[in-house]
């Protein structure tokens, strides 16, 4: 069971420290905002919050967060580039919220009013979140009178099709060291999978 979402709702011109968990997505810089914005518009009964956690691939132009002000500045850059319209919470410099919620680069969580995790994905898919919300909220509306809901858990694997061209362009925008470090990481991953 997780604590309920933070009551901090920053305006579009400021960010605030997230000292406790909030709902829905915890991506690093790789946000896909427009599908999530459409899903949020279709499900206003859910609170949609974006938590900016860390710079996944810092470089010379978009740097590592060495101060909270730099982190807020990078969160604003992401907001402006990706067109994020929902509240953005900024995790602290040590990544307390990010670590608490799994430390993956683009996670999504749906937390019910009681603080229970209702949905968790280690990669954000607005379509999957929306489909889940339709089922989850619909099951409560369709419940026959005099019955109780019995909760169960599922686990499934999904596929995604990354846009490598766009990803590479973002690495280049962040700076040459971001691209070099990602290439080194890719080599390490290849060696680990070969072992």
C-alpha positions as CSV (number, residue, x, y, z in Angstrom):
1,X,0.0,0.0,0.0
2,X,1.3,3.4,-1.0
3,X,0.6,6.8,0.6
4,X,-2.0,8.9,-1.3
5,X,-0.8,11.4,-3.9
6,X,0.9,14.6,-2.8
7,X,-1.3,17.6,-2.5
8,X,1.3,19.7,-4.2
9,X,0.0,21.0,-7.6
10,X,2.5,23.4,-9.1
11,X,1.4,26.0,-11.7
12,X,2.9,25.7,-15.1
13,X,5.5,28.4,-14.2
14,X,6.9,26.7,-11.1
15,X,7.8,23.2,-9.9
16,X,7.8,21.9,-6.4
17,X,9.6,19.2,-4.5
18,X,7.8,15.9,-4.4
19,X,8.3,14.6,-0.9
20,X,5.8,11.8,-1.2
21,X,4.4,9.8,-4.1
22,X,1.8,11.0,-6.6
23,X,-0.1,9.4,-9.4
24,X,0.5,8.4,-12.8
25,X,3.9,8.8,-14.5
26,X,7.5,9.0,-13.5
27,X,9.4,9.3,-16.7
28,X,12.9,10.6,-17.0
29,X,13.4,12.9,-20.0
30,X,11.7,10.5,-22.5
31,X,8.2,11.8,-22.1
32,X,5.4,11.1,-24.5
33,X,3.0,13.7,-23.4
34,X,0.4,14.1,-26.1
35,X,-1.2,10.6,-25.9
36,X,-1.2,10.9,-22.1
37,X,-2.8,14.4,-22.3
38,X,-5.6,12.9,-24.5
39,X,-6.1,10.0,-22.1
40,X,-6.2,12.5,-19.2
41,X,-8.9,14.6,-21.1
42,X,-11.0,11.5,-21.5
43,X,-10.6,10.5,-17.8
44,X,-11.0,13.7,-15.8
45,X,-12.1,11.6,-12.8
46,X,-8.4,10.5,-12.4
47,X,-5.7,12.9,-11.2
48,X,-2.9,13.0,-13.7
49,X,0.5,14.0,-12.4
50,X,4.0,13.9,-14.0
51,X,7.0,13.5,-11.7
52,X,10.3,14.7,-13.2
53,X,12.8,12.3,-11.7
54,X,16.2,12.7,-13.4
55,X,18.0,13.4,-16.6
56,X,18.5,10.0,-18.2
57,X,21.3,11.1,-20.6
58,X,22.9,14.3,-19.4
59,X,25.4,16.0,-21.6
60,X,27.1,19.3,-22.1
61,X,23.9,21.1,-23.1
62,X,21.3,19.5,-20.9
63,X,23.4,18.8,-17.8
64,X,23.3,16.4,-14.8
65,X,21.3,17.8,-11.9
66,X,23.9,19.2,-9.5
67,X,21.4,21.7,-7.9
68,X,17.7,21.6,-7.4
69,X,17.4,24.8,-9.5
70,X,19.1,23.1,-12.5
71,X,16.7,20.1,-12.0
72,X,13.7,22.5,-12.1
73,X,15.1,24.2,-15.2
74,X,15.5,20.9,-17.0
75,X,11.9,19.9,-15.9
76,X,10.7,23.2,-17.5
77,X,12.6,22.4,-20.7
78,X,10.9,19.0,-20.8
79,X,7.5,20.6,-20.2
80,X,8.0,23.1,-23.0
81,X,9.4,20.6,-25.5
82,X,6.9,17.8,-24.8
83,X,3.9,20.1,-24.3
84,X,3.1,18.7,-20.9
85,X,0.0,20.3,-19.5
86,X,-0.6,18.3,-16.3
87,X,1.0,19.3,-13.0
88,X,4.7,18.4,-12.8
89,X,6.3,17.5,-9.5
90,X,10.1,17.5,-9.3
91,X,11.7,14.8,-7.3
92,X,14.5,15.8,-4.8
93,X,18.1,15.6,-5.9
94,X,18.7,12.2,-4.3
95,X,15.7,10.7,-6.2
96,X,13.7,9.6,-3.2
97,X,10.4,9.2,-5.1
98,X,12.1,7.7,-8.1
99,X,13.8,5.0,-6.0
100,X,10.6,4.4,-4.0
101,X,8.7,3.7,-7.2
102,X,11.2,1.4,-8.9
103,X,13.9,3.6,-10.4
104,X,13.0,2.7,-13.9
105,X,13.2,5.4,-16.6
106,X,9.6,5.7,-17.7
107,X,7.3,4.1,-15.2
108,X,3.6,4.6,-14.8
109,X,1.6,4.0,-11.6
110,X,-2.1,4.3,-10.9
111,X,-2.9,4.6,-7.2
112,X,-6.4,4.3,-5.9
113,X,-7.9,6.7,-3.4
114,X,-7.0,4.4,-0.5
115,X,-3.3,4.4,-1.5
116,X,-3.3,0.9,-3.1
117,X,-1.3,0.3,-6.3
118,X,-3.9,-0.4,-8.9
119,X,-1.6,-0.4,-12.0
120,X,2.1,-0.4,-12.4
121,X,4.1,-0.5,-15.6
122,X,7.9,-0.2,-16.1
123,X,7.3,1.7,-19.3
124,X,4.6,4.3,-20.0
125,X,2.0,3.5,-22.6
126,X,-0.9,6.0,-22.6
127,X,-3.1,3.5,-24.5
128,X,-2.5,0.8,-21.8
129,X,-3.1,3.2,-18.9
130,X,-6.3,4.4,-20.5
131,X,-7.5,0.8,-21.2
132,X,-6.8,-0.1,-17.6
133,X,-8.6,3.0,-16.3
134,X,-11.6,2.2,-18.4
135,X,-11.7,-1.3,-17.0
136,X,-10.9,-0.3,-13.4
137,X,-13.4,2.6,-13.1
138,X,-16.0,0.7,-15.2
139,X,-15.9,-2.3,-12.9
140,X,-16.9,-0.1,-10.0
141,X,-19.8,1.4,-12.0
142,X,-21.0,-2.0,-13.2
143,X,-20.9,-3.7,-9.8
144,X,-24.3,-5.3,-9.1
145,X,-26.0,-4.0,-6.0
146,X,-25.2,-5.9,-2.8
147,X,-22.0,-7.4,-4.1
148,X,-18.4,-6.8,-3.2
149,X,-15.5,-6.3,-5.5
150,X,-12.8,-8.9,-5.3
151,X,-9.4,-7.6,-6.4
152,X,-6.9,-9.8,-8.2
153,X,-3.5,-9.0,-9.8
154,X,-2.3,-9.7,-13.4
155,X,1.1,-9.5,-15.0
156,X,1.8,-9.3,-18.7
157,X,4.6,-8.5,-21.1
158,X,4.1,-5.8,-23.8
159,X,6.1,-4.7,-26.8
160,X,7.1,-1.2,-27.8
161,X,8.6,0.3,-30.9
162,X,11.2,2.9,-29.9
163,X,11.7,5.8,-32.3
164,X,15.6,5.5,-32.5
165,X,15.9,8.6,-34.8
166,X,14.1,10.8,-32.3
167,X,16.0,9.3,-29.3
168,X,19.4,9.8,-31.1
169,X,18.4,13.4,-31.8
170,X,17.6,14.0,-28.1
171,X,21.0,12.5,-27.1
172,X,22.7,14.9,-29.6
173,X,20.7,17.8,-28.2
174,X,21.9,17.0,-24.7
175,X,25.5,17.0,-25.8
176,X,28.2,14.7,-27.3
177,X,29.0,13.0,-24.0
178,X,25.3,11.9,-23.7
179,X,25.7,10.0,-27.0
180,X,29.1,8.5,-26.0
181,X,27.9,7.4,-22.6
182,X,24.8,5.7,-24.2
183,X,27.0,3.9,-26.7
184,X,29.2,2.6,-23.9
185,X,26.1,1.5,-21.9
186,X,24.8,-0.3,-25.0
187,X,28.1,-2.2,-25.3
188,X,27.9,-3.2,-21.7
189,X,24.3,-4.5,-22.2
190,X,25.4,-6.5,-25.2
191,X,28.3,-8.1,-23.3
192,X,26.0,-9.0,-20.3
193,X,23.4,-10.6,-22.6
194,X,26.1,-12.5,-24.4
195,X,27.5,-14.0,-21.1
